[in-house]
Amino acid sequence: MESGSTVEAGRRFLRRRQAIGLCLTALVFVTWALWLRPKPIGGRAGYIIVSGQSMLPTLRGGDLVAVRRQSTYRAGDVVTYRIAAGEFRGRRIIHRIVGGNAAEGFVMRGDNKHEDDLWHPRPSDIEGALWFRVPGAGRAVAVVRAPAVIAAAAGGFAFAFALTTQPDGRRSRNRRKA
């Protein structure tokens, strides 16, 4: 009789463990959906991988930085902005606001630079202010985004799917009859 109660206790433990796992998974998904979802899929966060040394020691090349749009920006804020015109149009820069204003454009400079940027972004050009950074994580993101890695992952998923699909039951029965 003890073995039956032990088995039942084991089942209850597994059900609790599965329920806790499901709750944690739901919590992670909800957190991501509300606070970390990228702008292209309806979220409020933007992401940039830092390259170069212009923001040392605050940010290093390979850091992954999350930015969020603010209602106002001021001197001292580290922001990501898009260059609005010219040869480098559309390029994203992450630098600190060192002066200027919203009407005439902000004066920008990297923490490791002595000269101001050539561009003076207005609030409409700014994607957001620094929210948090994950040191070195940009390198991992860059690897995962590489076309060869994406192709290998897609091929792996297709191969796994092909291995796990069951053949049509009718074919199996026809073989046995023959």
Secondary structure, 3 states (H helix, E strand, C coil): CHHHHHHHHHHHHHHHHHHHHHHHHHHHHHHHHHHHCEHHHCCCEEEEECCCCCCCCCCCCCCEEEEECCCCCCCCCEEEEECCCCCCCCCEEEEEEEEEECCCEEEEECCCCCCCCCCCCCHHHEEEEEEEEECCHHHHHHHHCCHHHHHHHHHHHHHHHHHHCCCCHHHHHHHHHC
